[in-house]
Amino acid sequence: MRPRSGKSPGRLAAAKEVISSPVCIVVALLSVCAYYLLFFGAIEYGNKGVFILSVPIYLVYALIITASALLAVSAFAVLKSFHVRAATSEGAVSVIASSCGCLIAGCGCYSPIIASALYAIGFGTIQVSGAISALASYQAWLILLFVLANLVLIYHQLGVIARRHMKVSGR
């Protein structure tokens, strides 16, 4: 690992630059609204208009916020043309994490969707019922895992932005 000098911008400086970007603020706010509507809409649709949540609400909000932050940081990286391929793939991870989070946070109405997907890839009846049972048992932990994955990817993306900023600015 190379030593850091006081002049090189770190992840905190990259985060400040992302937060100060008006485009990224708009992306973050729009994605918070979109993820919120996706999350709660999918649960209400799956439960036929009744909102039943079987995980703590703070995990839902943490997932929505971290996924939106990851999407905003990825949008900043794309706008600044820093490592565009990784930025877009990490932005896609935020969408996938939110989508999967809303599938497993419901009261079990996600079962037909997951069962269909598992049958399509070759799982048997007992394997599908075991997988759905495991999802129901560990759904809070799985959402926490999605939140942690978003945080790790945000940390990584800010590091990429900081390194690229150093190369561009000649530091």
N, C-alpha and C positions, 0 to 999 in steps of 0.2 A: 504494500500500500504506500502510495507516495505521501509525503508530508504536506499538510495544508498550510499555505501562507495566509497572512491576514488580508491580502489583497484579493484572493480568489473568491468569487461569489459562491456561496453554498446553497444548500436546499432552501434555507430560510429566505435568502435573497431572491431565489427563483419563485418561492411562494408569494413573496411580496409583489413581485412583478406580475404574477398571474392574477393576484387579487386586485391589483390596480388597473388591469386591462378591462375597459368597458365591455368589450365583446365577450370576454370570459365571464363577466358578471351576468350578462344577459343569458349566456349559455347555461350557467349554473342555475339561474332562477327558472328558466324555461324547463330545464331537465328536472328540477325539483317538482315543478307542477306536473310534468308529464309522468314521472315515476310515481308520484302520489296518486294520480288518476289511474295509472296502470295497475298499481298495487291494489287499491281499494275497489276499483272497478272490476278487476278480475275476481276478487273474493266475492263481491256482491253478485256478479253474474253467475259464478259457480254455485252460489247458495240461493239462487232464485230470488234475489232482491233483499236478502237478509245478510247483514254484516256480522259474521261471527269470526273472531280472531282467536286463534289458539296459541299464540305466542305473546310475550310481553310487548306492549306497544312501543317501548323505547327501542327495542331491537328493530322494529319496522322503520322508525324514524332514523335510526343510525344507518340502516341500509340505504335508505333513500338519500340521506345527506352525503354519505361517502361515495355512493355511485354517481351522484351529481357532481361532486368535487372532482372525481376521477375523470368524468367526461369534460369538465371545464379545463382541467390541466392538459388533457389530451388535445382539446381544441386549441389551446394556447400553443402547444408544441407544433401542431399542424400549421397554425397561422404563422409561426416563426420559422417554419420549414426545418425544424429540428427532428430528425429521425422519424419521418412521416409514417413509415410502415409500422413501427412499434407503437406510435401514438394512436394510430387508428385502430390497431388491434386491442390496445388497452382501453380505448373508448368503447369498443365493442364488448369488452369484458364487463364494463359497468352496466350495459344494457342487459347482458345475459344474467348477471348477478341479480338485478332487480326483477327480471322476469321469472327466474327460478325461485327467488324469494317469495314472490306472490303465489307461486304454485304450492309451495310447501307450508305457507303460513295459514292457509285456510283450515276449515274444520274437517277436511278429508274429502272435500268435493273435487280435489285435484286428482283423485285416484283414477278416474277413467282416462284422463290425459296421459298420466304417467304409465298406466297399465298398457295403453295402446302403443306407446313408444317402446316399452320393454318387450311386448309381444313382437313388435316389428323387427327388433334386433335379435330375436331368437330365444328369449327367456320363456321358461315354462310357467305353468299356473302357480306352482308352489314357490318358484323363485320370484315371481311378480308379487305374490301376496307377502312374501318375506321382505321384499324391497319396500313395499308400501308401508308395512308395519314398522320397518326401521326408520323410514322418513317421518312417520307419525311420532315415533318415540324420541327421535333426536332432532326435531324440527327447529327448536330454539338454538341448539348447538350449530346446526347447519347455517342458519341465518347469521349467527355470530361468526362463523367461518367465512361467509361471504363478506361481511363487514371487514374482517381482518385482511382478507385478500384484497379488497379495495384499498385499504390503508397501505398495504405493502406496495401495491402498484402505484399509488400516489407518490409514495416515498421514492420509488424507483424512477418514476417519470420526472419528478423534480430534480433528481440527480442528473438525469440525461439533459434536462434543460440547463442546469448549472454548468455542466461540462461543455455543452455546445456553445453556451454564452461565453465561456472563457476562450474557446477557439475563435469565435467570431470577433470578439472584442480585442483579441490579440494579447490577452493577459497570460 
